[in-house]
Amino acid sequence: MTTETSPVRLTGLTREELDLQLAAWGQKPFRGKQLWSWLHVKLATEVAGMTDLSKEFRELLGQRTAPLRPGVGRHQVARDGTEKWLLVLADGETVETVFIPDEERGTLCISSQVGCALSCPFCRTGTMPLVRNLTAAEMVEQVLHVRTVLSRAGQGEETGAEGGAGKTAGGGKASSGEEKRITNVVLMGMGEPLYNYEATVKAVRILMDRNGLAIGTRKITLSTSGVAPRIPQVMRDLGVNLAVSLHAVRDEVRDVLVPINRKFNLAALRQAIMDSPLKSGRRITWEYVLLDGINDSLEAAAELAAFVRGIPSKMNLIPFNPWEGSPYLPSPREQVVRFQEVLHHAGLVTVIRESRGADISAACGQLKSF
C-alpha cells in the first residue's frame, strides 16, 4: 500500500494489493474486481472513463491516484512496421519501448531502467548513465500503453506516428492495427532487469495475471547480461524464458564487450545457468552479437558450442546494428552464415535474427532516450 499523501500507482499493484488499498479507503470488496478489469482488461486510460463505478468512487480515485499512462514524447514507425515510443515518466525521465510485428506474433520490447550501468561498448544504451530503476507500474504501463494504442488502431483510429498520423517515419503507411497485437513481451530494452529485481518480478507477475493481461510464461522473455547470483532465483520466482547476452566465451574478450563479466565471469555465469530450474521443453536463449574481427571467427563459434554443451540451448545470432559513434562494424553476412553452420554442425538450434526498425534506431542495441 501507499501512504495517503502520495498518489497511488494503480497499475503497479497486484490484485491482492489493490484489494488491500481499496479496503483501506473503506471500499467494498467487489470494487477490486471492477477496478482490476478496467485497468488490465478494458484498458481504461483515465478514471473518468470507468463508467460503471459510482461518481463518488471515481472522484476518490481521481484525488488519490496517479495517471494511468506515461506521456508520449515521440512515436515512430519504421518501414518494416516496427514501432517505437519515447515515453515520458512522471518525473520527466524518458525510456524507449519497441513493438515488432510479425505475421503470427507481435513482440513488445520493454525497458526496466532509465539508462544503464553496464556500459557494453557495442550497445548504444550503454553510452547512457544509469539514472534510476523503473517502478513496477512504469514497466506495466509500457505494455498497457502499447496494447491500448494497437487496439485503437485496429478500430480505425489515427496512430499519431511521427511523419504524419498513420504514416511511417520513412513516408510509407503504417500497417493496419488489425494485424498488430502483443503476443510476446521481452525485457530486452533499456537497462538490466536483474539489477531492478523486485520491481521486475512484480511487474511480470502483474502481466501474467490470468484475470488481467494474461501473458503466459512461455510468452515472456527476460534478458540479462549475466547477473549470475540472480539467475537461479528469477527462474524459480517467475519461470519465464531466459535470454543471456553472451557475445563471447573467452573472459578476456567478454570483459571488454560485457564489462559485468569482470564481476561474474563465464564460469560463474555457466554455473548459474546449470543451477537454474528449467521447465520441460524450454531452452536457454544465448544472444550473440557478431562484430567484425572481434568475436566472429569459426574458432569462436566452436568455442561457443563447447561452452553451452549440456545446456538445452537456442542460439540467437544478432548482426550488429551500427549507431553513430560506435567503434564496431557488423560481420559480413557470409561470415555470419559460416558461424551459424559451425553451430548447426554441433547440433545447436541457431537462428540469425533479422534487424528490425533500424531506420528509426529501434533495432537491438540502438535504444537511447537522451
C-alpha positions as CSV (number, residue, x, y, z in Angstrom):
1,M,0.0,0.0,0.0
2,T,1.0,3.6,-0.4
3,T,0.7,6.5,2.1
4,E,-2.3,8.8,1.8
5,T,0.0,11.7,1.0
6,S,1.4,10.3,-2.3
7,P,-0.7,9.3,-5.3
8,V,-1.2,5.6,-5.7
9,R,0.0,4.0,-8.9
10,L,-2.8,1.6,-9.5
11,T,-1.1,-0.1,-12.4
12,G,1.8,-1.2,-10.2
13,L,-0.5,-3.1,-7.7
14,T,-1.1,-6.8,-7.8
15,R,-4.7,-7.9,-7.3
16,E,-4.1,-8.6,-3.7
17,E,-2.5,-5.2,-3.1
18,L,-5.3,-3.5,-5.0
19,D,-7.9,-5.1,-2.7
20,L,-5.9,-4.0,0.4
21,Q,-5.7,-0.5,-0.8
22,L,-9.4,-0.2,-1.5
23,A,-10.2,-1.7,1.9
24,A,-8.0,1.0,3.4
25,W,-10.1,3.5,1.6
26,G,-13.3,2.0,3.0
27,Q,-14.4,0.4,-0.3
28,K,-16.4,-2.8,-0.6
29,P,-14.5,-6.0,-1.8
30,F,-16.3,-6.1,-5.2
31,R,-14.7,-2.8,-6.1
32,G,-11.3,-4.5,-6.5
33,K,-12.5,-6.8,-9.2
34,Q,-14.2,-4.0,-11.1
35,L,-11.2,-1.7,-10.9
36,W,-8.8,-4.5,-11.9
37,S,-10.9,-5.2,-15.0
38,W,-10.9,-1.6,-16.0
39,L,-7.1,-1.4,-15.7
40,H,-6.0,-4.6,-17.3
41,V,-8.8,-5.9,-19.4
42,K,-10.8,-2.8,-20.6
43,L,-7.6,-0.8,-20.8
44,A,-9.0,2.4,-19.2
45,T,-6.6,5.3,-19.7
46,E,-8.3,7.5,-17.1
47,V,-10.5,7.1,-14.1
48,A,-13.3,9.3,-15.5
49,G,-13.9,6.7,-18.2
50,M,-14.7,3.9,-15.8
51,T,-18.4,4.3,-16.3
52,D,-19.9,1.6,-14.1
53,L,-18.1,3.0,-11.0
54,S,-20.1,5.4,-8.9
55,K,-19.3,9.1,-9.3
56,E,-18.2,9.3,-5.6
57,F,-15.7,6.4,-6.1
58,R,-14.4,7.9,-9.3
59,E,-13.9,11.2,-7.5
60,L,-12.0,9.4,-4.7
61,L,-9.8,7.7,-7.3
62,G,-9.2,10.9,-9.1
63,Q,-8.0,12.6,-5.9
64,R,-5.8,9.7,-4.6
65,T,-4.3,8.0,-7.7
66,A,-1.6,8.8,-10.3
67,P,-2.3,9.0,-14.0
68,L,-2.7,5.5,-15.6
69,R,-0.3,6.1,-18.6
70,P,3.0,7.8,-19.3
71,G,3.3,10.7,-21.6
72,V,4.4,10.2,-25.2
73,G,7.4,12.3,-26.3
74,R,7.7,10.7,-29.7
75,H,6.2,7.8,-31.7
76,Q,7.9,6.5,-34.8
77,V,7.0,3.7,-37.3
78,A,9.7,2.1,-39.4
79,R,9.5,1.0,-43.0
80,D,9.1,-2.6,-41.8
81,G,6.3,-1.8,-39.4
82,T,8.3,-1.7,-36.2
83,E,7.1,1.0,-33.9
84,K,9.0,2.9,-31.2
85,W,7.7,5.1,-28.4
86,L,9.7,7.6,-26.3
87,L,7.7,7.5,-23.1
88,V,7.8,10.4,-20.6
89,L,7.6,9.4,-17.0
90,A,6.1,11.4,-14.1
91,D,9.4,12.9,-13.1
92,G,10.3,13.9,-16.7
93,E,12.7,11.0,-17.3
94,T,12.2,9.0,-20.5
95,V,12.5,5.4,-21.8
96,E,12.0,3.8,-25.2
97,T,9.7,0.9,-25.9
98,V,9.6,-1.0,-29.2
99,F,6.9,-3.1,-30.8
100,I,7.9,-5.6,-33.5
101,P,5.1,-7.1,-35.6
102,D,5.4,-10.4,-37.4
103,E,2.8,-12.5,-39.3
104,E,1.8,-14.7,-36.4
105,R,3.1,-12.7,-33.4
106,G,3.8,-9.3,-32.1
107,T,6.7,-8.7,-29.7
108,L,6.9,-5.8,-27.3
109,C,10.4,-4.9,-26.0
110,I,10.1,-3.1,-22.7
111,S,12.7,-1.2,-20.6
112,S,13.5,-1.8,-16.9
113,Q,15.7,1.2,-16.1
114,V,16.3,4.8,-17.2
115,G,19.7,4.4,-18.7
116,C,22.1,1.5,-18.0
117,A,25.1,0.9,-15.7
118,L,26.6,-1.9,-17.7
119,S,28.5,0.2,-20.3
120,C,28.7,-2.5,-23.0
121,P,30.6,-0.7,-25.8
122,F,28.6,-2.2,-28.7
123,C,25.3,-1.1,-27.2
124,R,24.0,2.5,-27.7
125,T,22.1,2.3,-24.4
126,G,25.4,1.6,-22.7
127,T,26.6,5.1,-23.6
128,M,24.0,6.4,-21.1
129,P,24.5,6.7,-17.4
130,L,22.1,4.8,-15.1
131,V,19.6,7.4,-13.8
132,R,17.2,5.2,-11.9
133,N,15.2,1.9,-11.8
134,L,11.7,1.9,-13.2
135,T,8.9,1.0,-10.8
136,A,6.7,-2.0,-11.5
137,A,3.9,0.4,-12.6
138,E,6.2,2.1,-15.1
139,M,7.1,-1.3,-16.6
140,V,3.5,-2.5,-16.7
141,E,2.3,0.8,-18.2
142,Q,4.6,0.3,-21.2
143,V,2.6,-2.8,-22.1
144,L,-0.8,-1.2,-21.3
145,H,0.1,1.9,-23.4
146,V,1.1,-0.1,-26.5
147,R,-1.8,-2.6,-26.2
148,T,-4.2,0.4,-26.0
149,V,-2.6,2.1,-29.0
150,L,-2.8,-1.1,-31.1
151,S,-6.4,-1.8,-30.0
152,R,-7.5,1.7,-31.0
153,A,-5.6,1.5,-34.3
154,G,-7.4,-1.8,-35.0
155,Q,-10.6,0.2,-34.6
156,G,-9.5,2.6,-37.3
157,E,-8.3,5.5,-35.1
158,E,-5.2,7.5,-36.1
159,T,-1.9,6.4,-34.8
160,G,-0.2,9.8,-34.5
161,A,3.1,8.3,-35.7
162,E,5.9,10.7,-36.5
163,G,5.9,11.7,-40.1
164,G,2.1,12.2,-40.1
165,A,-0.7,10.3,-38.5
166,G,-0.8,6.7,-39.8
167,K,2.4,7.2,-41.7
168,T,5.9,5.8,-41.1
169,A,8.9,7.9,-40.4
170,G,10.1,6.9,-43.9
171,G,6.9,8.1,-45.6
172,G,5.2,4.7,-46.0
173,K,1.8,3.9,-44.5
174,A,1.7,2.1,-41.1
175,S,0.2,-1.4,-41.3
176,S,-3.4,-1.9,-40.0
177,G,-3.8,-2.2,-36.3
178,E,-5.9,-5.4,-37.0
179,E,-2.6,-7.0,-38.0
180,K,-0.8,-5.9,-34.8
181,R,-1.3,-7.3,-31.3
182,I,1.0,-8.1,-28.4
183,T,1.6,-11.8,-28.1
184,N,5.0,-11.7,-26.5
185,V,6.8,-9.4,-24.1
186,V,10.6,-9.3,-23.9
187,L,12.5,-7.4,-21.2
188,M,15.3,-6.5,-23.6
189,G,15.0,-2.7,-23.7
190,M,17.0,-0.2,-21.7
191,G,18.6,-1.4,-18.5
192,E,19.4,-4.7,-16.8
193,P,16.3,-6.3,-15.3
194,L,18.1,-8.3,-12.7
195,Y,19.6,-5.1,-11.3
196,N,16.0,-3.9,-10.7
197,Y,14.9,-7.3,-9.3
198,E,11.9,-6.6,-7.1
199,A,10.2,-4.3,-9.5
200,T,10.8,-6.6,-12.4
201,V,9.4,-9.6,-10.7
202,K,6.3,-7.7,-9.5
203,A,5.7,-6.2,-13.0
204,V,6.0,-9.6,-14.7
205,R,3.6,-11.2,-12.2
206,I,1.1,-8.4,-12.9
207,L,1.5,-9.1,-16.7
208,M,0.9,-12.8,-16.1
209,D,-2.2,-12.5,-14.0
210,R,-4.9,-14.7,-15.6
211,N,-7.6,-12.2,-14.8
212,G,-5.8,-9.3,-16.5
213,L,-3.3,-9.2,-19.3
214,A,-2.8,-12.9,-19.0
215,I,0.5,-13.2,-20.8
216,G,1.8,-16.7,-20.2
217,T,5.3,-17.7,-19.0
218,R,6.1,-19.0,-22.5
219,K,5.4,-15.6,-24.0
220,I,7.6,-13.6,-21.7
221,T,11.4,-13.5,-22.0
222,L,13.8,-11.8,-19.6
223,S,17.2,-10.9,-20.9
224,T,20.2,-10.5,-18.7
225,S,23.8,-9.6,-19.3
226,G,24.8,-12.1,-16.6
227,V,23.9,-11.1,-13.1
228,A,24.8,-14.7,-12.0
229,P,23.5,-14.8,-8.4
230,R,20.1,-13.6,-9.5
231,I,19.6,-16.1,-12.4
232,P,18.5,-19.2,-10.5
233,Q,16.4,-17.0,-8.3
234,V,14.4,-15.4,-11.1
235,M,13.9,-18.8,-12.8
236,R,12.4,-20.0,-9.6
237,D,10.3,-16.9,-8.9
238,L,8.9,-16.4,-12.4
239,G,9.6,-19.4,-14.7
240,V,9.7,-17.3,-17.8
241,N,12.1,-17.7,-20.7
242,L,15.6,-16.6,-20.1
243,A,17.9,-15.0,-22.6
244,V,21.6,-14.4,-21.8
245,S,23.5,-11.6,-23.6
246,L,26.7,-13.7,-24.1
247,H,28.7,-12.3,-27.1
248,A,32.0,-14.0,-26.2
249,V,33.1,-17.2,-24.4
250,R,36.6,-16.0,-23.6
251,D,36.8,-14.0,-20.5
252,E,39.4,-11.6,-21.9
253,V,37.0,-10.7,-24.8
254,R,33.8,-10.7,-22.8
255,D,35.5,-8.5,-20.1
256,V,35.5,-5.8,-22.8
257,L,32.2,-6.4,-24.6
258,V,30.2,-7.1,-21.4
259,P,32.0,-5.5,-18.5
260,I,29.8,-7.2,-15.9
261,N,31.9,-10.3,-16.8
262,R,34.7,-8.8,-14.6
263,K,32.4,-9.4,-11.6
264,F,30.6,-12.5,-12.8
265,N,32.9,-14.3,-15.2
266,L,31.9,-17.0,-17.7
267,A,32.5,-19.9,-15.3
268,A,30.1,-18.2,-12.7
269,L,27.6,-17.5,-15.4
270,R,27.6,-21.1,-16.7
271,Q,27.3,-22.4,-13.2
272,A,24.3,-20.1,-12.5
273,I,22.6,-21.5,-15.6
274,M,23.3,-25.1,-14.5
275,D,21.8,-24.3,-11.1
276,S,18.6,-22.8,-12.6
277,P,15.4,-24.8,-12.8
278,L,14.3,-25.1,-16.5
279,K,10.7,-26.1,-17.3
280,S,10.2,-29.2,-19.5
281,G,10.8,-28.4,-23.2
282,R,12.3,-25.0,-22.5
283,R,15.8,-23.8,-23.7
284,I,18.1,-21.1,-22.6
285,T,18.4,-18.5,-25.4
286,W,22.0,-17.2,-25.9
287,E,22.3,-13.9,-27.6
288,Y,25.4,-13.3,-29.5
289,V,26.0,-10.0,-31.4
290,L,28.5,-10.6,-34.2
291,L,31.2,-8.0,-34.5
292,D,33.6,-7.9,-37.4
293,G,37.0,-9.3,-36.5
294,I,36.2,-9.3,-32.7
295,N,34.1,-12.4,-31.9
296,D,33.0,-13.8,-35.3
297,S,35.7,-16.4,-36.1
298,L,34.9,-20.0,-36.8
299,E,37.1,-20.8,-33.8
300,A,34.9,-18.6,-31.7
301,A,31.9,-20.5,-33.0
302,A,33.4,-23.8,-32.0
303,E,34.2,-22.4,-28.5
304,L,30.7,-21.2,-28.2
305,A,29.3,-24.7,-29.0
306,A,31.6,-26.2,-26.4
307,F,30.6,-23.6,-23.7
308,V,26.8,-24.4,-24.0
309,R,27.3,-28.2,-24.3
310,G,25.0,-30.0,-21.9
311,I,22.6,-27.0,-21.6
312,P,19.3,-27.0,-23.6
313,S,20.0,-24.1,-25.8
314,K,18.9,-21.9,-28.6
315,M,21.5,-19.6,-30.3
316,N,20.3,-16.2,-31.4
317,L,23.0,-14.7,-33.7
318,I,22.5,-10.9,-34.0
319,P,24.1,-8.9,-36.8
320,F,25.5,-5.8,-35.2
321,N,23.3,-2.7,-35.7
322,P,25.6,0.3,-36.2
323,W,25.0,3.6,-34.4
324,E,26.7,6.9,-34.5
325,G,30.0,6.9,-32.6
326,S,30.2,3.1,-32.3
327,P,33.7,1.6,-32.7
328,Y,32.5,-1.6,-34.2
329,L,31.4,-2.9,-37.6
330,P,28.9,-5.7,-38.4
331,S,30.3,-9.0,-39.5
332,P,29.9,-9.7,-43.3
333,R,26.8,-11.7,-44.0
334,E,28.8,-14.6,-45.4
335,Q,30.8,-14.8,-42.1
336,V,27.6,-14.8,-40.1
337,V,26.3,-17.8,-42.2
338,R,29.6,-19.7,-41.7
339,F,29.4,-19.0,-38.0
340,Q,25.9,-20.4,-37.9
341,E,26.9,-23.5,-39.9
342,V,29.5,-24.4,-37.2
343,L,26.8,-24.2,-34.5
344,H,24.4,-26.3,-36.7
345,H,27.0,-29.0,-37.1
346,A,27.3,-29.1,-33.3
347,G,23.6,-29.8,-33.1
348,L,22.5,-26.4,-31.8
349,V,19.3,-24.7,-32.8
350,T,20.6,-21.5,-34.3
351,V,18.7,-18.5,-35.7
352,I,20.1,-15.4,-37.4
353,R,17.9,-12.6,-36.1
354,E,17.0,-10.1,-38.8
355,S,17.3,-6.5,-37.9
356,R,14.0,-4.7,-37.4
357,G,13.4,-1.0,-37.1
358,A,17.0,0.1,-37.8
359,D,15.8,3.2,-39.8
360,I,14.3,4.6,-36.6
361,S,17.1,3.4,-34.3
362,A,14.8,0.7,-32.8
363,A,16.9,-2.3,-33.6
364,C,18.8,-4.4,-31.0
365,G,21.4,-2.3,-29.3
366,Q,20.2,1.1,-30.7
367,L,17.9,2.4,-27.9
368,K,18.8,5.6,-26.3
369,S,16.4,8.1,-24.7
370,F,18.6,11.1,-24.2
